[in-house]
Amino acid sequence: MKNIIENEFNDHIKTSSSLHNLTDAVETSAQICINCLKNGGKILIFGNGGSAADAQHIAAELVGRYKVDRIGLPAIALTTDSSVLTSIANDFGFSNIFDRQIEALANKGDVTIGISTSGRSENIINALKLASKLKCKTIGLSGQDSEILSKICDVNLAISSKNTPRIQEMHIIIGHTICHLIDQAFIS
């Protein structure tokens, strides 16, 4: 067991060491979010499976608070309303569960954050494409096989790994870092 534990820890450390390559992209992503929020916009976040939980986590940090007391900020995880998700999946197909919500909720200037560890999730791609067409800013969080997201997003934060658990761990630290930068911009 100790060998497995040490291997997991070492793999995490190895993957996290590549985050320094994303410093500028994280800063750009945070500034996009700050500009949107300061201009009265909102942030829409979505993903599948563990990434759905990450979307909810980040939205909660923004609406509630991350580290400091500040005003609540408008952020919505598009993964939380089971009635909306199942009705869209039933009527339009699973590949449209997020783009239909983008169509209904997004306004020009809003920020959309699509999380896909593979970078190939059809429902994430569809939503980001529509968001871009609606003049929203688009941010992707993905793994290293993310050519599609890199092409369609204003910023794609691609983790240098194919290991889903490591990618998810890096996504949450990036999300927390962006929340921290947003906190600093809204301290009263």
Backbone hydrogen bonds in HBPLUS format (Angstrom, degrees):
<---DONOR---> <-ACCEPTOR-->    atom                        ^
c    i                          cat <-CA-CA->   ^        H-A-AA   ^      H-
h    n   atom  resd res      DA  || num        DHA   H-A  angle D-A-AA Bond
n    s   type  num  typ     dist DA aas  dist angle  dist       angle   num
A0005-ILE N   A0001-MET O   2.95 MM   4  6.27 165.0  1.97 159.3 163.4     1
A0006-GLU N   A0002-LYS O   2.87 MM   4  6.05 168.6  1.89 151.8 154.6     2
A0007-ASN N   A0003-ASN O   2.91 MM   4  6.09 156.4  1.96 146.2 153.1     3
A0008-GLU N   A0004-ILE O   2.94 MM   4  6.19 156.8  1.99 151.8 157.6     4
A0009-PHE N   A0005-ILE O   2.99 MM   4  6.27 165.8  2.01 156.5 160.0     5
A0010-ASN N   A0006-GLU O   2.85 MM   4  6.00 163.9  1.88 151.0 155.9     6
A0011-ASP N   A0007-ASN O   2.89 MM   4  5.99 154.5  1.95 145.2 152.1     7
A0012-HIS N   A0008-GLU O   2.99 MM   4  6.21 156.1  2.05 147.6 154.0     8
A0013-ILE N   A0009-PHE O   2.98 MM   4  6.27 163.4  2.01 152.2 156.4     9
A0014-LYS N   A0010-ASN O   2.91 MM   4  6.10 159.9  1.95 147.5 153.1    10
A0015-THR N   A0011-ASP O   2.97 MM   4  6.16 163.5  2.00 149.0 153.2    11
A0016-SER N   A0012-HIS O   2.84 MM   4  6.02 163.9  1.87 155.3 160.3    12
A0017-SER N   A0013-ILE O   3.08 MM   4  6.20 135.5  2.29 141.6 151.7    13
A0018-SER N   A0015-THR O   3.13 MM   3  5.76 156.7  2.19 114.8 121.2    14
A0019-LEU N   A0016-SER O   3.08 MM   3  5.41 163.7  2.11 111.7 117.0    15
A0021-ASN N   A0018-SER O   3.14 MM   3  5.85 158.4  2.18 118.4 123.7    16
A0022-LEU N   A0019-LEU O   2.77 MM   3  5.37 162.1  1.80 121.3 127.7    17
A0023-THR N   A0020-HIS O   3.48 MM   3  5.45 173.1  2.48 105.7 107.0    18
A0026-VAL N   A0022-LEU O   2.81 MM   4  6.00 155.5  1.87 164.3 172.0    19
A0027-GLU N   A0023-THR O   2.99 MM   4  6.21 161.2  2.02 150.7 155.9    20
A0028-THR N   A0024-ASP O   2.89 MM   4  6.12 158.3  1.94 147.9 154.1    21
A0029-SER N   A0025-ALA O   2.91 MM   4  6.04 158.8  1.95 142.2 148.2    22
A0030-ALA N   A0026-VAL O   2.89 MM   4  6.13 161.5  1.93 152.6 157.2    23
A0031-GLN N   A0027-GLU O   2.95 MM   4  6.17 159.2  2.00 148.4 154.3    24
A0032-ILE N   A0028-THR O   2.91 MM   4  6.17 153.4  1.98 150.1 157.5    25
A0033-CYS N   A0029-SER O   3.04 MM   4  6.33 159.1  2.09 148.7 153.8    26
A0034-ILE N   A0030-ALA O   2.83 MM   4  6.09 163.1  1.86 154.5 159.5    27
A0035-ASN N   A0031-GLN O   2.89 MM   4  5.99 169.1  1.90 150.8 153.9    28
A0036-CYS N   A0032-ILE O   3.05 MM   4  6.20 161.1  2.08 145.7 151.2    29
A0037-LEU N   A0033-CYS O   2.93 MM   4  6.16 171.3  1.94 157.2 158.9    30
A0038-LYS N   A0034-ILE O   2.86 MM   4  6.00 162.4  1.89 156.0 161.2    31
A0039-ASN N   A0035-ASN O   3.04 MM   4  6.13 130.8  2.29 139.4 151.5    32
A0039-ASN N   A0036-CYS O   3.10 MM   3  5.19 135.3  2.31  98.0 110.6    33
A0041-GLY N   A0036-CYS O   2.84 MM   5  4.99 156.6  1.89 151.4 143.9    34
A0040-GLY N   A0037-LEU O   3.15 MM   3  5.20 159.2  2.19 109.6 110.3    35
A0111-VAL N   A0042-LYS O   3.01 MM  69  6.39 166.1  2.03 158.0 162.6    36
A0043-ILE N   A0074-PRO O   3.00 MM  31  6.42 155.0  2.06 140.9 148.3    37
A0076-ILE N   A0043-ILE O   2.81 MM  33  6.31 156.2  1.87 161.6 169.8    38
A0044-LEU N   A0111-VAL O   2.81 MM  67  6.21 163.2  1.84 161.9 166.6    39
A0113-ILE N   A0044-LEU O   2.77 MM  69  6.20 159.4  1.81 160.1 165.8    40
A0045-ILE N   A0076-ILE O   2.89 MM  31  6.21 165.1  1.91 157.8 161.3    41
A0078-LEU N   A0045-ILE O   2.84 MM  33  6.07 161.6  1.88 162.7 168.9    42
A0046-PHE N   A0113-ILE O   2.98 MM  67  6.42 153.4  2.06 168.1 170.2    43
A0115-ILE N   A0046-PHE O   2.84 MM  69  6.13 159.7  1.88 159.9 166.0    44
A0051-SER N   A0048-ASN O   2.92 MM   3  5.09 132.4  2.15 146.2 135.5    45
A0052-ALA N   A0049-GLY O   2.95 MM   3  5.15 134.3  2.16 101.3 114.1    46
A0053-ALA N   A0049-GLY O   3.29 MM   4  6.79 149.6  2.39 144.9 152.5    47
A0054-ASP N   A0050-GLY O   2.95 MM   4  6.30 149.1  2.04 141.8 151.1    48
A0055-ALA N   A0051-SER O   2.90 MM   4  6.10 150.0  1.99 139.4 147.0    49
A0056-GLN N   A0052-ALA O   3.06 MM   4  6.37 157.9  2.11 147.3 152.5    50
A0057-HIS N   A0053-ALA O   2.89 MM   4  6.10 155.1  1.95 146.5 154.1    51
A0058-ILE N   A0054-ASP O   2.94 MM   4  6.17 167.6  1.95 156.6 157.7    52
A0059-ALA N   A0055-ALA O   3.01 MM   4  6.16 163.5  2.04 148.3 153.5    53
A0060-ALA N   A0056-GLN O   2.92 MM   4  6.08 156.0  1.98 147.7 154.3    54
A0061-GLU N   A0057-HIS O   3.04 MM   4  6.38 149.2  2.14 145.9 154.3    55
A0062-LEU N   A0058-ILE O   3.14 MM   4  6.44 146.3  2.26 147.0 155.4    56
A0063-VAL N   A0059-ALA O   2.91 MM   4  6.12 169.2  1.92 159.6 162.3    57
A0064-GLY N   A0060-ALA O   2.84 MM   4  5.59 158.1  1.89 141.7 149.3    58
A0073-LEU N   A0062-LEU O   3.08 MM  11  5.38 157.3  2.14 131.4 133.2    59
A0085-LEU N   A0081-ASP O   2.92 MM   4  6.18 174.6  1.92 163.7 165.2    60
A0086-THR N   A0082-SER O   2.94 MM   4  5.90 166.7  1.95 143.9 148.1    61
A0087-SER N   A0083-SER O   2.98 MM   4  5.95 153.6  2.05 140.9 148.7    62
A0088-ILE N   A0084-VAL O   2.97 MM   4  6.06 166.4  1.99 154.5 158.3    63
A0089-ALA N   A0085-LEU O   2.94 MM   4  6.04 163.4  1.97 146.3 151.8    64
A0090-ASN N   A0086-THR O   2.91 MM   4  5.89 154.4  1.98 139.1 146.2    65
A0091-ASP N   A0087-SER O   2.88 MM   4  5.97 164.9  1.90 148.9 153.2    66
A0092-PHE N   A0088-ILE O   2.69 MM   4  5.36 160.8  1.73 151.4 156.8    67
A0093-GLY N   A0088-ILE O   3.20 MM   5  6.50 127.9  2.49 140.0 144.8    68
A0093-GLY N   A0089-ALA O   3.01 MM   4  4.20 131.9  2.25 103.4 114.7    69
A0096-ASN N   A0093-GLY O   2.99 MM   3  5.70 163.9  2.01 121.0 125.5    70
A0097-ILE N   A0094-PHE O   3.27 MM   3  5.42 172.7  2.28 115.5 114.6    71
A0100-ARG N   A0096-ASN O   3.23 MM   4  5.90 161.2  2.26 141.5 145.6    72
A0102-ILE N   A0098-PHE O   2.87 MM   4  6.18 151.7  1.95 150.6 159.5    73
A0103-GLU N   A0099-ASP O   2.87 MM   4  6.05 160.3  1.91 146.4 151.4    74
A0104-ALA N   A0100-ARG O   3.13 MM   4  6.38 145.2  2.25 136.5 145.3    75
A0105-LEU N   A0101-GLN O   2.81 MM   4  5.88 151.2  1.89 151.3 158.7    76
A0106-ALA N   A0102-ILE O   2.88 MM   4  5.04 160.2  1.92 136.7 142.1    77
A0110-ASP N   A0107-ASN O   2.94 MM   3  5.63 164.3  1.97 145.4 146.5    78
A0109-GLY N   A0135-LYS O   3.04 MM  26  6.20 161.5  2.08 127.6 132.4    79
A0137-LYS N   A0110-ASP O   2.87 MM  27  6.27 154.3  1.93 161.6 165.3    80
A0112-THR N   A0137-LYS O   2.84 MM  25  6.19 160.8  1.87 161.3 166.8    81
A0139-ILE N   A0112-THR O   2.86 MM  27  6.20 157.5  1.91 164.2 169.9    82
A0114-GLY N   A0139-ILE O   2.94 MM  25  6.39 150.1  2.03 163.2 169.6    83
A0141-LEU N   A0114-GLY O   2.95 MM  27  6.31 148.8  2.05 157.6 158.9    84
A0116-SER N   A0141-LEU O   2.86 MM  25  6.18 168.5  1.87 176.2 178.5    85
A0119-GLY N   A0116-SER O   3.04 MM   3  4.88 121.5  2.40  91.9 107.7    86
A0143-GLY N   A0117-THR O   2.94 MM  26  4.88 113.3  2.40 113.3 121.0    87
A0124-ILE N   A0121-SER O   3.09 MM   3  5.37 125.8  2.39 104.5 118.2    88
A0125-ILE N   A0121-SER O   2.96 MM   4  6.24 167.8  1.98 161.9 165.5    89
A0126-ASN N   A0122-GLU O   2.87 MM   4  6.02 167.4  1.89 153.5 157.0    90
A0127-ALA N   A0123-ASN O   3.22 MM   4  6.21 157.1  2.28 132.2 138.1    91
A0128-LEU N   A0124-ILE O   2.96 MM   4  6.20 163.1  1.98 155.1 159.7    92
A0129-LYS N   A0125-ILE O   2.93 MM   4  6.09 158.3  1.98 153.7 159.6    93
A0130-LEU N   A0126-ASN O   3.06 MM   4  6.26 162.1  2.10 146.6 151.3    94
A0131-ALA N   A0127-ALA O   2.86 MM   4  6.04 160.6  1.90 148.9 155.0    95
A0132-SER N   A0128-LEU O   2.97 MM   4  6.11 156.3  2.03 144.2 149.9    96
A0133-LYS N   A0129-LYS O   3.04 MM   4  6.31 155.3  2.10 144.9 151.8    97
A0134-LEU N   A0130-LEU O   2.90 MM   4  6.21 138.8  2.08 146.3 158.4    98
A0134-LEU N   A0131-ALA O   3.12 MM   3  5.00 124.9  2.44  91.1 105.5    99
A0136-CYS N   A0131-ALA O   2.87 MM   5  5.18 164.2  1.89 153.8 151.3   100
A0135-LYS N   A0132-SER O   2.99 MM   3  5.04 157.8  2.04 108.0 111.9   101
A0154-ASP N   A0138-THR O   2.93 MM  16  5.24 130.2  2.19 123.2 136.9   102
A0155-VAL N   A0138-THR O   3.24 MM  17  6.70 151.4  2.32 152.5 160.4   103
A0140-GLY N   A0155-VAL O   2.83 MM  15  6.30 157.3  1.88 148.9 156.7   104
A0157-LEU N   A0140-GLY O   2.75 MM  17  5.91 173.2  1.75 149.9 147.7   105
A0142-SER N   A0157-LEU O   3.10 MM  15  6.21 167.5  2.11 134.2 136.8   106
A0159-ILE N   A0142-SER O   2.87 MM  17  6.17 166.6  1.89 136.9 138.9   107
A0144-GLN N   A0161-SER O   3.15 MM  17  5.46 178.9  2.15 150.2 150.0   108
A0150-SER N   A0146-SER O   2.92 MM   4  6.12 158.8  1.97 157.7 164.6   109
A0151-LYS N   A0147-GLU O   3.09 MM   4  6.29 138.3  2.27 140.5 150.4   110
A0151-LYS N   A0148-ILE O   3.05 MM   3  5.21 129.5  2.32  99.0 112.4   111
A0152-ILE N   A0148-ILE O   3.06 MM   4  6.36 146.9  2.18 150.0 159.4   112
A0153-CYS N   A0149-LEU O   2.96 MM   4  5.67 143.7  2.09 151.1 154.9   113
A0161-SER N   A0159-ILE O   2.80 MM   2  5.61 134.2  2.01 109.3  94.6   114
A0166-ARG N   A0163-ASN O   3.05 MM   3  5.50 116.9  2.46 111.8 126.6   115
A0167-ILE N   A0163-ASN O   2.95 MM   4  6.19 160.5  1.99 158.3 164.6   116
A0168-GLN N   A0164-THR O   2.93 MM   4  6.14 165.9  1.95 160.9 163.9   117
A0169-GLU N   A0165-PRO O   3.04 MM   4  6.26 153.7  2.11 143.6 150.6   118
A0170-MET N   A0166-ARG O   3.03 MM   4  6.30 153.5  2.10 148.3 155.0   119
A0171-HIS N   A0167-ILE O   2.88 MM   4  6.16 151.4  1.96 150.3 159.1   120
A0172-ILE N   A0168-GLN O   3.12 MM   4  6.40 154.4  2.19 148.7 153.7   121
A0173-ILE N   A0169-GLU O   3.31 MM   4  6.63 154.2  2.38 141.4 147.7   122
A0174-ILE N   A0170-MET O   2.97 MM   4  6.19 155.4  2.03 149.7 156.9   123
A0175-GLY N   A0171-HIS O   2.83 MM   4  6.06 162.0  1.87 149.7 155.1   124
A0176-HIS N   A0172-ILE O   2.84 MM   4  6.02 159.4  1.89 145.9 151.5   125
A0177-THR N   A0173-ILE O   2.90 MM   4  6.02 153.0  1.98 140.7 148.3   126
A0178-ILE N   A0174-ILE O   2.92 MM   4  6.19 161.2  1.96 155.9 160.3   127
A0179-CYS N   A0175-GLY O   2.94 MM   4  6.18 157.7  1.99 147.1 153.8   128
A0180-HIS N   A0176-HIS O   2.86 MM   4  6.11 150.8  1.95 146.3 154.4   129
A0181-LEU N   A0177-THR O   3.00 MM   4  6.32 157.5  2.05 149.7 155.0   130
A0182-ILE N   A0178-ILE O   2.90 MM   4  6.15 154.9  1.96 150.0 157.4   131
A0183-ASP N   A0179-CYS O   2.79 MM   4  6.02 160.7  1.82 150.1 155.6   132
A0184-GLN N   A0180-HIS O   3.11 MM   4  6.41 160.3  2.15 148.2 151.8   133
A0185-ALA N   A0181-LEU O   3.25 MM   4  6.54 143.0  2.40 138.4 147.7   134
A0185-ALA N   A0182-ILE O   2.97 MM   3  5.12 124.3  2.29 100.9 115.8   135
A0186-PHE N   A0182-ILE O   3.19 MM   4  6.47 127.5  2.48 146.6 160.6   136
A0186-PHE N   A0183-ASP O   2.99 MM   3  5.30 145.0  2.11 107.1 117.6   137
